[in-house]
Amino acid sequence: MSAIAMFLGGLLVLVAVAGGLMSVNPSALARALRYGLPVGLGAFAVTMIILGRSGIGIPLLAFAVAMLARARSAARAIRQPGGHSHVRSAALEMELDLDTGEMNGLVLAGSYEGRELDDLDEADLMHLYTELAADAESLGLLEAYLDRRAPDWRAGFDMNDDAGLGASPSSGAMTEKEAYEILGLGPGAGEAEIREAHRRLMKRMHPDAGGSAFLAGRINEAKAVLLSRHD
């Protein structure tokens, strides 16, 4: 009975601490509960084993270890500050900083192969645009970048019917690996993390908020691919 009383007392302390954290930082509360519960349960299980009640302590200890392993796996899946979303095409690899909203890209093919978009001047970017006219997916990524770097770039560019402005992507089915990279998540992310990452990205990339219709489509596709695993 004393061991149970000790456990209940410790649990009350944990709840009190968690309540204090809630008023300061909800994420701190989530971390406290994620790790505090399995640790507290494990301590109680060890106490029961020491007192000779292995029939109760051993199953509880195994359950606590499983809870802790699951919590650590979930923590690795959640995006940490400084994370990035990556979208790749045949000619470009774009990177979006999920905290600042800054976008940059690496040219993978053509005259500017190996160069970053931030290092190209306006004339170079327009030349790259014409090179990508036949690659609808790469063109969509470059347009998204240009819309952020120079919102009025179209006014100074001689658009024509063959330029491919706004063309839809022509790539094959998105893989799970690509979907995780687009949402900035680690493998094994849960449904809640997938939906939260999608929500954050769409706030930056939705066309109604001045974002890119092309990238918004890729973000939606990434969400659909990953959520299909939970159906």
Buried (B, 14 or more C-beta within 10 A) or exposed (E): EEBEEEBEEBBEEBEEBBEEBBEEEEEBBBBBBBBBBBBBBBBBBBBBBEEEBEEBBEEBBEBBBEBBEEBEBBBEBBBEEEBBBBBBBEBBBBBBBBBEEEBBBBBBBBEBEEBEBEEBEEEBBBBBBEBBBEBBBBBBBBBBBBBBBEEEBBEEBEEEEEBBBEBEBEBEEBEEEBBBBBBBBBEEBBEEBBBBBBEBBBEBBBEEEEBBBBBBBBBBBBBEBBBEEEE
